[in-house]
Amino acid sequence: MTTDARDAITQGRTALGIELGSTRIKAVLIGPDHAPLAVGGSDWENQFVDRRWTYALEDVWSGLQEAYAGLVADVRGRHGVELTTVGALGVSAMMHGYLALDADGELLTPFRTWRNTSTGPAAERLSELLGYNIPHRWSVAHLVQAVLDDEPHVADVAHLTTLAGYVHARLTGERVLGVGDASGMFPIDVATGGYDAGMLAQVDALVAEHGATLRLADLLPVVRTAGDPAGELTAEGARLLDPSGALQPGVPMCPPEGDAGTGMVATNSVAPRTGNVSAGTSIFAMVVLEQPLSRVHRELDLVTTPAGDLVAMVHCNNGASELNSWVRLFGEFAGALGVEVDSARLFGTLLTTALDGAPDGGGLMAFNYLSGEPITELDEGRPLFLRSPGSTFDLATFMRVQLYSALATLRLGMDVLQRDEGARLDAMFAHGGLFRTKGVGQALLAAAIDTPVTVGDVAAEGGPWGMATLAAFRAGRAEGQTLADYLAERVFAGAALETVEPDPADVAGFAQFIEHYVAALPVERAAAALG
């Protein structure tokens, strides 16, 4: 595009972020000004095998290679140069889950993702033992559940990691993990920046009672914070990412992170009283706390920013997937009429229609539960759409209710944080597919949490851009510079941001909808119980 961009690429004054999201693996290359220079991607999807959500590891590597090859082609097409190196590299992925490896680094059981809710007994036992909320999806819950279930592979576990940690280890040979991602494996002591030593000992004693001779500290990755070195791309790692052999080894790597951490970076939400909502297959809110919570709440996870600051997380397993299914159905109907509509226009038209729907949902109700939902204590989900005989059954209200459904469990968790704990927010930043249609998801989220919601053009590439920014921070931070200062001074200064204030009518309408939603939950539970 410009000589400056070409020079930055050929001279390695760039940073590359790769994120393995729930439905897409995406690579983003940024320049010295943190603006995207090129992108590449690969679609993938989880599978429900033997009643567990999983991804095949061969799909990890084929997807990474396709995403990187797409990035290389984009660099060539946009800038007329070949990509052979970058200034820094970082990998992020969906958080939590269970990747158990033996001493040779071989997977012992199929990857169990964050979406699984089969760890209820372990999560409950651990939460009671530690006095700390341990969600179903955390790695320690998966391990302890495997111990409780006497799974044979437990005896051979030598390493535990997340998806980002697994990929990073293969690329560098370093078994490390960014503190934000690590905080979804096991509780972090924010004073030391590492795993809580007292809790490690308690869990070791618990599994010993059940005959497992494990020392958890030996199984978990070493914790690193944003800006710390985390190894270099090896020759083997370079070939894994780029089988063509053009990518050169030796690239400095930053600590691998989770998608929640990269979302915080992408929305400049790493300082106290800032927060962000990420909406995709799942939907979650991250709020950086000024002080610890007063007590344990089942609806709130305690994790950290990539810099190690305490964060309250409201994580909902079910996000926009059911909404997407309805939009695709309308697209099929249009096609049956002989009208071909591209995806962006289809989504934009249907979502914009929702702004004209009845603020309280008009007597319509929807549950978007494709999987279990811990926020509402459901181990399995069944998507449902319900209406009363006198309901407002029009397209606008139907679409509004589908959007409300995607935000409902988030609202339940945010009520605990904002009302029960009195956590304060100056603004909530939003990113993800739900907010691509201008003003719609943003306005309804503002109504759901009664808080101003901001979106910005800098975070258009989302998590992988956030990961690239963490890689740039690793390579270019000034002495003593914090991540929050780096983002404020070098990344977001002058960024175009748009804030929507909550509309009082929509706030009141969503409050009525959520009352009806809670009242209708027994119907969802009954549907799930039918099998």
Protein Blocks (a to p, Z undefined) as FASTA:
>chain_A
ZZklmmmmmnopacddddddfkbccdddddfkopafbdcddddddddeehiacddfklmm
mmmmmmmmmmmmmmmmmnopacfbdfbdcddddeehjddddfkopafbdcddfkbcklmm
mmmmmmmmnopacdfklmklmmmmmmmnopaklmmpmbdcdfklmmmmmmnopacddfkl
mmmmbccdfknopacfklmmmmmmmmmmnopacdfklmpccdddehiaebjadfklmmmm
mmnomacghiacdddddfklmmmmmnopabghiacddddfbccdddddfbdcfbdcfklc
cdddfkopacdddddfblklmmmmmmmmmmmmmmmnopacdfklmmmmmmmmmmmpcfkl
nopacdfbfbccfknopabdcddddddfkbccdfklmmmmmmmmmmmmmmmmmmmmmmmn
opacfbdcdedjklmpghklmmmmmmmnopacdddfklmnmmmlmmmmmmmmmmmpcehi
afklmmmmmmmgopacddddddfklmmmmmmmmmmmmmmmmmmmmmmmnZZ
